[in-house]
Amino acid sequence: MKRILVPTDFSEHAEDALKVAAQIAKKNDSEIIILHMLELPHQMNDAILGGASIPETMLFMKKANEMLDEISSKPYLDGISVTEIVKMDKPIHGIKQVSQDYEVDLIIMGSHGSSGVEELLIGSNTEKVVRNSEIPVLVIKKDISNFKVDDIVFASDFSEETKVPFGKLLNFVKFFDSKIHLVTICTPNSFKPTHVIQKAMNEFVTQFNITNYSTHIYNDTNIEKGIINFSNSINADIIGMCTHGRTGFAHFFNGSISEGLVNHAVRPVITLKI
């Protein structure tokens, strides 16, 4: 984990994410990249593309850089290599571009979650990054003064397509010397016999070099509730999930369990794209 990207909108939730990034960076001598995406009104974007000079744009840039300078001087970032970036673009596009340009290993974002109509129609920038990012995304929901990862839950169906993202999660597990709890959630709509699920998990585990783990089958009314309730039952530090990165109508009708967790879980969630 050499480079950690922390997008910020200068909110309290974004700072919660930055504090966690600082703790991880100090543990691994990582660089932190703090990114602010400057979304200008459409008329300004049109004028910029047309080559016009807009004084207001320069003022926005100046203010954003001043705020990044202020954040970078926080005591909890002492001794950490910090790069500040202000970029004019849509958040998801800018975050993806910076992640590629700087070869980022982990994105850490804050989120207050959303619900109801806001969640269905708008969603959050964090949710969109979770859906689209090829890089693991760690979502922080509150201020964590002592970020530890003793126990990680990995909820999955343990199919072939989850092997690659699980391998990425293992890098995180090894970094923190964590115990990983593998769990399949059984629901009325996705019922499988215990011996079938256990066999799938056992065969999955044998393909990886891990020793500090446990396997579980948990029953609940739906998968999202099952993951949250199981994580609560073992007092997990992080929930790990794969995401398919659905977009358009497929996402609208099918939704995404990982995005639901980002919105509704209190615990940190790390997502890995299949």
Residue, then its C-alpha position, 0 to 999 in steps of 0.5 A: m500500500k504505497r499510495i492511498l487516495v482520499p477524495t475530499d469535499f472538506s466535510e466532517h465525513a471526508e476528514d474521518a476518512l483522512k484520519v484513517a488513511a493517516q493511521i494506515a500510512k504511518k503503519n506502512d510509510s505510505e503516501i497520501i494523495i488528497l483530491h478535491m474535485l471542483e465541480l463548476p456550474h455548467q455555464m462555466n464548464d462550457a465557457i472553459l471548454g470554449g477557451a474563455s477566461i473566467p475570474e470566478t474559476m480562478l477564485f474557486m481554485k484558489k480557495a480549494n488549494e487554500m483549504l487543502d493546505e489547511i487540511s495537510s497541516k493537520p497534526y495527524l498528518d505529521g511525518i506523512s508524505v502528502t500530495e494535494i490535487v485540485k481537479m476540475d471534473k466530475p468526481i467519478h471521472g477525476i477519481k478514476q483518472v488520478s487513481q490510474d495516473y498515480e498508481v493508487d493502491l487503495i481509495i478511502m472515502g467518507s460517507h454518511g449514507s443515504s436512504g429513501v428517495e435520495e438513495l434511489l434517485i441520486g446516490s452519493n459520490t462514494e456509492k458511484v466510486v464503489r460501483n466503478s472503481e477497479i481499485p479497492v475502496l474503503v468506506i469510513k462512516k464515522d471518526i475512528s481514533n484507533f483504526k484496527v482490523d483484527d476481524i474482517v468479514f468476507a461475505s460471498d457466494f465463493s464462486e469462481e469470479t470472486k477469486v481475484p477480488f478475494g486475492k486483493l482482499l488478502n493483501f489487506v488481511k496480511f497487512f493488518d494480520s487480521k482474522i478473516h471470517l468467510v460467510t455465506i448468507c442463506t435467505p428464503n430466496s437463495f437457499k442452499p443446503t448446508h453441506v453444499i455451501q460448506k463444500a464450496m467454502n472449503e474448496f475455495v479456501t484451499q486455493f489460497n495460502i491462509t490459516n487464520y480464518s473461519t467459515h460460517i453460514y448465516n440465515d436471515t431475511n435478505i443478504e444485506k441484513g444477514i451481512i450486517n447482523f453477522s458482522n455485529s454478532i462477531n463485532a467485526d472491524i471491517i466488512g469486505m464485499c465484491t461488487h459487479g459494478r452494474t450500471g444503467f438499467a441493470h443497476f436500477f433493477n438489480g441494485s447492489i448489495s455492496e452499495g447498500l452496505v455502504n449506505h446502511a452499515v455502521r462499520p467500515v466497508i471495503t469493496l472489491k470489483i469483480 
